[in-house]
Amino acid sequence: MKFALSTLSTAVLTVTLMGLTTSALASANENNTGAQNEVTSVTVTQVVDADAQDASTTNNITPANTEQQRKLTPLIDPITRKRIDNSYPLEVSSLLSLEQAQRILLQVSPKIAANQAAIAASEYQTDALKTIDNPLLFARVSASAYNLDADVDLSTLKNNIVNDVNTSVDDVIPSIPPPLELPNFGELVGERIPDSYELKRSSSTAGAGLGVVWPIYTAGRTTALTAASNARTQEAVADSLLDTNELYDTLIERYFKAQLAIIAAYLREDAYDTLQQTDHMAQRLFEEGFISRVDRLEAQSALADAKSESVNANNDARLAMMALQRLLRTDYRIKPTTPLFVSSRPLPDVTYFQELALSNHPGLQKVAAKRAQAEQLHALSDTGYKPTVMLYGYGQIEKDPSWVAGISASWKLWGGIDKTASLASSNAKIRQADLSEIEVSDNLLLLVEKNWHDVNNAQSRYQALQSNVDLAAEVLRLRQLGLQEGVNTPIDVVQAQTQSLKARTEQAQAANSYVQSLAALMQSCGTPLAFNAYLNAADIRLPTLYTE
C-alpha cells in the first residue's frame, strides 16, 4: 500500500459571531445557502491512499479534477507550512456535517497516515520473509590480470650449491686413484648459476559460474519467522485502530464543543439584546420618576456585564471552531451543521455494549497479536537443536567446465543462545499476554458500564432541565410585563433573564454531555462509527446556526 499527503481546495467563509443580533442570526439561518457556499482556493494538507485515488467521493468531498487527481504534486501543509510530496487537491465545503468531517479526518490525519505506513512496512517485511526458504540462485563472474617484475638475488643460493657440490666430491675422491686429476665440480656448477635473475611475468584470467543453494529443511524456523512478522502486522493494525478510534472521539468532542460554544454565544447575544430593551425601558421609567437612580444604575451595570459576557462567548466560539479547524488541518473555519442531540429512547442493556467491547475493541486485538508473536518465538526457540538441510551446487561456464553438487546438514551441538532460557522467556511472554487479556477485559467491562451510566445520567439531566427552561422563560415574560406596568424593577428583569440564560445554557451543556458520553461509550465498545446511528435516530435536536 502506498500513501501520499495531498491538498484540498475548499470553500471558505469566515464566521464572525461578534456583534450578531438576534435578527442577524435569524437571517443567517434563512440565507446560509447563498453566500456561505462561495468557493475560494485554500491549501489544506490531506493524507490519501495513492492506490485508491481514482475512487470518487460524495457529500461535497470530490477531487478537484481528474488530471489533478492522477498527478501527484508537492504542496504546503497549512498548519506547519512544511512541504508535503505526493499530494493532490480536493474541494471541500466549509459547511460540514459530522459524517463528512469523519471522512475528511481519515484523509487529513498525519497520525492515521503514519500508522498506515507502519502497517504497509510490516506487510512488506512479511512478504520478504515468505521467500526466505526458496532456492537461491547466484552467478559469479571474475576477471583478473597481473604483472610481476622482480630481480631475484641468487648469490647466496649459488654459494651454498658450490659448497654442497665440493663437499660431495671430496667424499667420493678417496676411492679414485691419485694420478687421475678431476675438475673442480663446484666451480663448474657455480659458473652455470648466475648471481641474480630478473623475473618478468604477466597474464590475465577470466571466469564465470552459476551456483544454487536451497534450504530444503529448516525445522520450522522460516514458518515461525513469517508468522511472527504477520503477528507484528496485526499488532500494527490494532494500534492503528486504537488511534483512529481516539481521533473519532476527539473529532466528536471538538465538533460538538464548537456547536455548544456557538449556542452559548447565541444565548449571550440574545440576553444582551433583551437587556438592551430592558435598559431602554429603565431609562424611560427613570426619566418619568417611576424608578430610583439605583435601579437605573443596576440596569446599566447588568447591560455592561451582558455585553462583556457576549464578547467572551463569541471569543470562546471562535476558539472552539479553531480547534476543529486544526484537527481537520484547514486554514479556514469549519462551520458544523450537525446539531447537538438527545434521544429520549432508553439505551439497550449494558451487557449488549459489553459484548460489543469484548468482540470489537482493538485493545484485545493487540493483546491477541502479542500472544501470537510470543507463540511464534516459542516455536522458533524450540528449533534450537534441530538440523538445517541444504542442497547446493556450483558449475563453471567454460569449454571444459568443472562443477560440484551436494547436500549438507548442520546441527548446533553447543553454544550460542541458550535454548532452555529462550523457551522459558517465550513461555513467560505467553503467560503475560494471557494475563493482560484478563486485565484489559476487566477494564473494558468497567469502562463500558461507566460510560453507559454517564449516557443515561446525561439523558435524564437534559429531560429534567426542560421544566427549568420553561419556568425561567415564563418568569422572564412576567417580569418584563411587570416592568412595563411598573410592578417590577429592572433588577427583577435582569435576575429573570439571568435565570433563563442559565437554564438554557445548562440544558445545552447536558445535551453536549449526552453526546460526549455516547461517543465515549461507542469508543469503549470499539465501534466509534455506531455513534452515527444513534445520531440519526435521535428525536431531540437542538437549534444550529449553520445548515447545509
C-alpha positions in Angstrom: 0.0 0.0 0.0 1.3 3.5 -0.9 0.2 6.6 1.0 0.5 10.2 -0.1 -0.1 13.5 1.5 -2.4 15.8 -0.5 -4.1 19.2 -0.5 -7.7 20.3 -0.6 -9.0 23.3 -2.4 -12.2 24.2 -0.5 -14.9 26.7 0.3 -14.0 29.4 2.7 -16.3 31.7 4.7 -15.1 33.4 7.9 -17.6 33.1 10.7 -18.0 36.2 12.8 -20.1 35.8 15.9 -19.1 39.1 17.4 -21.8 41.7 17.3 -24.5 39.4 15.9 -28.0 40.5 16.9 -31.0 38.1 17.2 -32.3 39.3 13.8 -28.9 38.8 12.2 -28.7 35.3 13.5 -32.2 34.5 12.2 -31.3 35.9 8.8 -28.1 33.8 8.7 -30.3 30.7 9.1 -32.5 31.7 6.2 -29.8 32.8 3.8 -26.9 30.4 4.5 -27.4 28.6 1.2 -26.2 31.6 -0.7 -23.0 33.5 0.1 -21.8 30.8 2.5 -21.2 28.3 -0.3 -18.9 30.5 -2.3 -15.7 28.7 -3.1 -12.2 30.2 -2.5 -9.0 28.3 -3.2 -7.3 27.2 0.0 -4.4 24.8 0.6 -5.1 22.1 3.1 -2.9 19.1 3.9 -4.5 15.8 3.3 -3.5 12.1 3.5 -4.8 9.8 0.9 -4.2 6.2 -0.3 -2.4 6.6 -3.6 -3.8 3.2 -4.8 -7.3 4.4 -4.3 -7.1 7.9 -5.7 -9.4 7.1 -8.6 -12.3 6.4 -6.2 -14.8 9.3 -6.3 -16.2 10.8 -3.1 -19.5 12.3 -2.3 -21.1 14.9 0.0 -19.0 17.9 -1.2 -15.8 15.9 -1.0 -14.6 15.4 -4.6 -11.4 15.6 -6.5 -10.8 19.0 -8.0 -10.4 17.4 -11.4 -9.3 14.1 -12.9 -6.0 15.3 -14.1 -5.1 16.7 -10.7 -6.2 13.5 -9.1 -3.9 11.5 -11.3 -0.9 13.8 -11.0 0.6 14.0 -7.5 2.4 17.2 -6.7 4.3 18.7 -3.8 2.1 21.1 -1.7 2.4 23.0 1.6 0.7 21.9 4.8 -1.4 24.9 6.0 -0.6 24.3 9.7 3.1 23.6 9.8 3.9 25.2 6.4 6.1 22.1 5.6 6.4 20.8 2.0 4.5 17.6 1.5 5.3 15.5 -1.5 2.9 13.2 -3.4 -0.3 15.3 -2.8 -3.3 16.2 -4.9 -6.0 18.9 -4.4 -9.6 18.2 -3.4 -12.6 20.5 -2.9 -14.4 20.5 0.5 -17.3 22.7 1.6 -16.7 24.8 4.7 -20.1 23.7 5.9 -19.5 20.1 7.2 -21.8 17.6 8.8 -20.3 15.2 11.3 -20.2 12.3 8.8 -18.4 14.5 6.2 -15.9 15.6 8.9 -15.3 11.9 9.8 -14.4 11.1 6.2 -12.1 14.1 5.9 -10.4 13.2 9.1 -9.4 9.8 7.7 -7.7 11.6 4.8 -6.0 14.5 6.5 -4.7 13.0 9.8 -0.9 12.6 9.8 -1.3 10.0 12.6 -3.5 7.8 10.5 -1.2 8.1 7.5 1.8 7.2 9.7 0.0 4.2 11.1 -0.9 3.1 7.6 2.7 3.4 6.6 3.7 1.3 9.6 1.2 -1.4 8.5 2.5 -1.3 5.0 6.1 -1.7 6.1 5.2 -4.7 8.3 3.3 -6.3 5.5 6.3 -5.9 3.2 8.5 -7.4 5.8 6.2 -10.4 6.0 6.2 -10.7 2.2 10.0 -10.6 2.2 10.3 -13.4 4.7 8.0 -15.7 2.8 10.7 -16.4 0.2 13.5 -17.0 2.7 13.5 -20.8 2.1 13.2 -20.5 -1.7 16.2 -21.7 -3.8 18.9 -19.0 -4.0 20.5 -18.9 -7.5 23.6 -16.8 -7.8 26.1 -16.0 -10.6 29.8 -15.4 -10.2 31.9 -13.5 -12.8 35.6 -12.7 -12.3 38.3 -11.2 -14.3 41.9 -10.6 -13.2 45.3 -9.5 -14.6 48.7 -9.5 -13.1 52.2 -8.2 -13.9 55.3 -9.5 -12.0 58.7 -7.7 -12.4 61.4 -8.7 -9.8 65.2 -9.1 -9.6 66.0 -12.2 -7.6 69.4 -12.4 -5.8 70.9 -16.0 -6.4 74.3 -15.4 -4.9 73.6 -17.0 -1.6 71.9 -19.9 -3.2 74.9 -20.2 -5.7 77.5 -20.3 -2.9 75.5 -22.9 -1.0 75.2 -25.1 -4.1 79.0 -24.8 -4.8 79.9 -25.7 -1.3 77.5 -28.7 -1.3 78.9 -30.0 -4.6 82.6 -29.7 -3.4 81.7 -31.4 -0.2 80.1 -34.2 -2.0 83.0 -34.6 -4.4 85.5 -34.7 -1.6 83.6 -37.5 0.0 83.9 -39.5 -3.3 87.6 -38.7 -4.3 89.4 -41.1 -1.9 88.0 -44.0 -4.0 89.7 -42.7 -7.2 93.4 -43.3 -7.9 95.6 -40.2 -7.2 97.2 -40.0 -10.7 93.7 -39.0 -12.0 93.2 -35.3 -11.8 89.5 -34.3 -11.6 88.0 -30.9 -12.4 86.6 -28.6 -9.8 82.9 -29.6 -9.9 81.8 -26.9 -7.6 83.2 -24.2 -9.8 81.7 -25.8 -12.9 78.3 -25.8 -11.3 78.7 -22.3 -10.0 79.6 -20.9 -13.4 76.2 -22.1 -14.7 74.3 -20.3 -12.0 74.0 -16.5 -12.3 74.4 -14.3 -9.3 70.9 -12.7 -9.9 67.9 -13.4 -12.0 65.4 -10.9 -13.4 61.8 -12.3 -13.2 59.1 -10.9 -15.5 55.6 -12.4 -15.8 52.2 -11.0 -16.9 48.9 -12.6 -17.7 45.1 -12.3 -17.4 42.3 -14.7 -16.5 38.5 -14.6 -16.7 35.9 -17.0 -15.4 32.1 -17.3 -14.8 29.9 -19.7 -13.0 26.4 -20.4 -11.6 25.6 -21.7 -8.2 22.4 -22.6 -6.2 21.7 -23.0 -2.5 18.3 -24.4 -1.4 17.4 -24.9 2.2 15.0 -27.9 2.0 14.5 -28.3 5.7 14.8 -25.6 8.4 12.9 -27.3 11.2 10.1 -24.7 11.1 12.3 -21.7 11.5 11.0 -20.0 8.3 7.4 -20.6 9.2 7.9 -19.2 12.7 9.6 -16.1 11.4 6.9 -15.4 8.9 4.1 -16.0 11.4 5.8 -13.7 13.9 6.1 -11.0 11.3 2.5 -11.4 10.4 1.5 -11.1 14.1 3.5 -7.8 14.2 1.4 -6.6 11.3 -1.7 -7.5 13.2 -0.4 -5.5 16.2 0.3 -2.5 13.9 -3.3 -2.8 12.6 -4.6 -2.9 16.2 -2.5 0.2 17.1 -3.9 2.0 14.0 -7.5 1.1 15.1 -6.8 2.4 18.6 -5.5 5.7 17.2 -8.3 6.0 14.7 -11.0 5.4 17.4 -9.3 8.1 19.5 -9.3 10.5 16.6 -13.0 9.9 16.0 -13.7 10.6 19.7 -11.6 13.8 19.5 -13.4 14.9 16.4 -16.8 14.4 18.1 -15.5 16.2 21.2 -14.3 19.3 19.2 -17.2 19.2 16.7 -20.0 19.4 19.4 -18.0 21.6 21.7 -18.0 24.1 18.8 -21.7 23.6 18.5 -22.1 24.2 22.2 -19.9 27.3 22.1 -22.0 28.7 19.1 -25.2 28.1 21.1 -23.7 29.8 24.1 -22.6 32.8 22.0 -26.1 32.9 20.5 -27.7 32.8 24.0 -25.4 35.5 25.3 -26.2 37.7 22.3 -29.9 37.1 22.8 -29.6 38.0 26.5 -27.6 41.2 25.6 -30.3 42.1 23.1 -33.0 41.6 25.7 -31.2 43.6 28.3 -30.8 46.4 25.8 -34.5 46.6 25.7 -34.7 46.5 29.5 -32.1 49.2 29.7 -34.1 51.4 27.3 -37.3 50.8 29.4 -35.4 51.5 32.6 -34.2 54.9 31.2 -37.8 55.9 30.3 -39.1 54.9 33.8 -36.2 56.7 35.4 -37.0 59.9 33.4 -40.6 59.6 34.4 -39.7 59.1 38.0 -41.1 55.6 38.4 -37.7 54.0 39.5 -34.8 55.3 41.5 -31.3 56.1 40.3 -30.0 53.0 42.0 -32.4 50.9 39.9 -31.3 52.7 36.8 -27.6 52.1 37.6 -28.3 48.5 38.2 -29.8 48.1 34.8 -26.8 49.8 33.2 -24.4 47.6 35.1 -26.3 44.5 34.0 -26.2 45.6 30.4 -22.4 46.2 30.6 -21.9 42.7 32.1 -24.1 41.2 29.4 -22.0 42.9 26.7 -18.8 41.6 28.2 -20.2 38.1 28.5 -21.3 38.2 24.9 -17.8 39.2 23.8 -16.3 36.4 25.8 -18.8 33.8 24.5 -18.0 34.9 20.9 -14.3 34.5 21.5 -14.9 31.1 23.0 -16.8 30.1 20.0 -14.0 31.2 17.7 -11.5 29.2 19.7 -13.7 26.1 19.7 -14.1 26.4 15.9 -10.4 26.9 15.5 -9.7 23.7 17.5 -11.9 21.8 15.0 -10.2 23.6 12.1 -6.8 22.4 13.4 -7.9 18.8 13.7 -9.1 18.8 10.1 -6.0 20.7 9.0 -7.6 23.6 7.1 -6.7 27.2 7.0 -10.3 28.3 7.2 -13.0 27.9 9.8 -15.2 24.8 9.8 -18.9 25.5 10.3 -20.6 22.5 11.9 -24.1 21.7 10.6 -24.9 18.6 12.7 -26.8 19.8 15.8 -26.4 18.7 19.4 -29.0 16.0 20.1 -30.5 13.8 22.8 -32.5 10.6 22.3 -35.4 10.1 24.7 -35.4 6.4 24.0 -33.6 4.2 26.6 -30.3 2.6 25.6 -30.0 -1.2 25.3 -28.9 -3.1 28.3 -25.3 -2.6 29.4 -24.5 -6.3 28.7 -25.1 -5.6 25.0 -22.4 -3.0 24.9 -20.0 -5.1 27.0 -20.3 -8.0 24.5 -19.6 -5.5 21.7 -16.5 -4.4 23.5 -15.2 -7.9 24.0 -15.8 -8.7 20.3 -14.5 -5.5 18.7 -12.2 -3.5 20.9 -8.7 -3.2 19.2 -7.1 -3.3 22.6 -8.0 -7.0 22.8 -6.8 -7.5 19.2 -3.5 -6.0 20.2 -3.1 -8.4 23.1 -4.0 -11.3 20.8 -1.3 -10.2 18.4 1.2 -10.0 21.2 0.3 -13.6 22.2 0.7 -14.8 18.6 4.2 -13.3 18.5 5.1 -15.0 21.8 3.9 -18.3 20.4 6.0 -18.0 17.3 9.0 -17.0 19.3 8.4 -20.2 21.4 8.2 -22.2 18.2 11.4 -20.6 16.9 13.3 -21.3 20.2 12.1 -24.9 20.0 14.1 -25.4 16.8 17.5 -24.7 18.5 19.0 -28.2 18.2 17.2 -29.3 15.1 19.2 -29.6 11.8 19.2 -27.4 8.8 19.4 -29.4 5.5 20.6 -27.6 2.3 21.2 -28.6 -1.3 24.0 -26.8 -3.1 25.7 -26.8 -6.4 28.1 -24.7 -8.4 29.3 -25.0 -12.0 31.8 -23.1 -14.1 30.8 -21.7 -17.5 33.8 -22.8 -19.6 34.7 -25.0 -22.5 35.6 -27.8 -20.1 33.5 -26.8 -17.1 34.1 -28.0 -13.5 31.2 -28.4 -11.2 30.3 -29.5 -7.7 26.9 -30.5 -6.1 25.9 -32.0 -2.9 23.7 -31.9 0.2 24.7 -30.8 3.7 23.1 -31.0 7.1 24.2 -29.0 10.2 23.3 -29.2 13.8 24.1 -26.9 16.7 25.8 -29.0 19.3 26.7 -26.4 21.9 26.9 -22.7 22.4 25.0 -19.7 21.0 21.7 -18.7 22.6 20.6 -20.9 25.4 17.6 -22.9 24.3 16.2 -23.6 27.7 16.3 -19.9 28.7 14.8 -18.9 25.4 11.9 -21.3 25.8 11.3 -20.1 29.3 11.3 -16.5 28.1 8.7 -17.2 25.4 6.5 -19.1 27.9 6.6 -16.1 30.2 5.6 -13.8 27.4 2.6 -16.1 26.5 1.6 -16.0 30.2 2.0 -12.2 30.2 -0.3 -12.0 27.2 -2.9 -14.2 28.8 -3.0 -12.2 32.0 -3.0 -8.9 30.0 -6.1 -10.2 28.2 -7.9 -10.7 31.5 -6.9 -7.3 32.8 -7.8 -5.5 29.6 -11.2 -7.3 29.5 -12.0 -6.3 33.1 -11.0 -2.7 32.5 -13.1 -2.6 29.3 -16.2 -4.0 31.0 -15.9 -1.4 33.8 -15.3 1.4 31.3 -18.3 0.4 29.2 -20.5 0.3 32.3 -19.3 3.8 33.4 -19.9 5.3 30.0 -23.3 3.6 29.8 -24.3 5.2 33.1 -22.9 8.6 32.0 -25.2 8.5 28.9 -28.2 7.7 31.0 -27.4 10.4 33.5 -26.9 13.0 30.8 -30.2 11.9 29.2 -32.2 12.2 32.5 -30.4 15.5 33.3 -31.4 17.0 30.0 -35.0 16.0 30.4 -35.1 17.3 34.0 -33.8 20.7 32.9 -36.7 21.2 30.5 -39.0 22.2 33.3 -36.4 24.8 34.5 -36.2 26.2 31.0 -40.0 26.5 30.7 -40.2 28.1 34.2 -37.4 30.6 33.6 -38.9 31.6 30.3 -42.3 32.2 31.8 -40.9 34.1 34.8 -38.9 36.3 32.4 -42.0 37.1 30.4 -43.9 38.1 33.5 -41.1 40.2 34.8 -40.9 42.1 31.5 -44.6 42.7 31.6 -44.4 43.8 35.2 -41.6 46.2 34.3 -43.8 47.8 31.7 -46.7 48.1 34.2 -44.4 49.4 37.0 -44.8 46.4 39.2 -41.3 45.1 38.8 -37.9 46.8 38.8 -35.2 46.4 36.1 -33.2 44.3 38.5 -36.1 41.8 38.7 -36.0 41.5 34.9 -32.2 41.1 35.0 -32.4 38.4 37.5 -35.1 36.6 35.5 -33.0 37.0 32.3 -30.0 35.5 34.2 -32.0 32.5 35.3 -33.4 32.0 31.8 -29.9 32.1 30.3 -28.6 29.8 33.0 -31.4 27.2 32.4 -31.0 27.2 28.6 -27.2 27.0 28.9 -27.3 24.2 31.4 -29.7 22.2 29.1 -27.4 22.7 26.1 -24.5 21.6 28.3 -26.5 18.5 29.3 -27.0 17.8 25.6 -23.3 18.0 25.0 -22.6 15.8 27.9 -25.0 13.2 26.4 -23.2 13.4 23.1 -19.7 13.1 24.6 -20.7 10.3 26.8 -22.4 8.4 23.9 -19.2 8.9 21.9 -17.1 7.6 24.7 -19.4 4.6 25.1 -19.1 3.8 21.4 -15.3 4.1 21.5 -15.1 1.8 24.6 -17.1 -0.7 22.6 -14.6 -0.5 19.7 -17.4 0.7 17.3 -17.0 4.5 17.2 -18.9 4.9 13.9 -22.0 3.3 15.6 -22.4 6.8 17.1 -23.8 8.0 13.8 -26.8 5.5 14.0 -27.8 7.0 17.4 -27.4 10.5 16.0 -29.7 9.8 13.0 -32.3 8.1 15.3 -32.3 10.9 17.9 -35.7 12.6 18.4 -34.5 15.7 20.1 -32.2 18.1 18.2 -31.0 21.5 19.4 -31.0 24.5 17.1 -28.0 25.1 15.0 -26.7 28.3 13.4 -25.5 26.6 10.2 -27.4 24.3 7.9 -26.4 22.9 4.5 
